[in-house]
Amino acid sequence: MTMATANDVERARREGELFGIPLGDLGWFQSLLMGLATGMAAFFLTTFVAILVLLFYMMATGKHPDFADTYRLAGFPVGVVVLVLALGFLGVQWARRMAKKMRKQ
């Protein structure tokens, strides 16, 4: 879906749409899955980048760092923070939708 006018952008913001994904239509289980998937993706991407950084560091200095630190010091904290933020955002979207439905009844 293309955003041709300012009204389209405003409607997407109001309905909770992100990159064409209608976040406003997700149920609680779908929101949970999306939040978990986002946290896992952040964990794996951060760990991958940290491994590459340590690899280049090892090549430049000749030292042998512990690659387990990439999981413990980089991937895990970033993954947890993104997981909490994603679940918080999606939980608020779901709660707003449920409150809106309750007001309509």
N, C-alpha and C positions, 0 to 999 in steps of 0.2 A: 504494500500500500504506500503510495507516494503522498507526501505532505505538500500539496500544491499551494495552500493558502494558510494564513495565520490562524484561521478558524479550525483547520485540520490539526494544527499543532496544539492549539488550546484544547480541543476535544480529546486528543491523545493523552495530554497531561491529566485532564479531568478523569478520564476513564482508566488511567493506569496502564498505558501502553509503552513498552520499551523495545526499540528496534523491531517494531511490528508484532511483538508478542503481546497479546492482550492479557496483562497481569490482572486486570480487574475481573476476569472471568475464571480465575483459578479457584478451585475448592481448597479445603484445608490440607488434604493429602497431596494435591498437586503443588501447593505452596511449599509444603515440607520437602517434597522431592526436589523442587527447583532450588530451594535454599541449600540442601545438602549437596546437590550437584555443583552449585556455585562455590561452596566452600572447598569441595574436593578439587575442583579445577584450579582454584587459587593455590591450594597446597601443592599440587603437582607442577604447576607452572613456576612457582617460586622455588621449589626444590630443584627443578631442571636448570633454572637460571643460576642458582647458587652453586650447583655442581660445575657448570661451565666456568663460572668465575673462579672457583677453586682450582679447576684444571688449568686455566691460563696462569693463575698465580703459581702453581706448581711448575709449569713450564718456564716461567720467567725467573723464579728464584731457585729452583732445584730442591726446595723443601718438600716434604711429603705431609700434607695436611690430612686430618681425619675427615673423610667425606661423610661420616655419620653426623657431623655437625650441621650439614646442610639441612637435614631433616629436623633436628632438634632445635637449632637456633634460627633457621629461616623459614622453612616450609610449615612447620607446625604452628608457630605463632601467627603467621599471616593467614593460614587456613582457618584457624579458630576465629580470628577477628572478622574475616570475610563471612564466615558461616553465621556468626552472631548478627552481623549487620544485615545480611540477606534474609535470615529468618525474622529479624525484627521488622524490616521493611515489608516483607510479604505478609507477616502476621498482622501488621497495622492495616494493610490493604484489605485483607480478609475481614478483619473486625469492622472496618468502615462499611464494607459491603453488607455484612450481616446486620449492622445497626440501621443501614438504609432500608434493608428489606423489612426489618421490624417496624420502622416508622411508617412504611407504606401500608402495613396490615392494619 
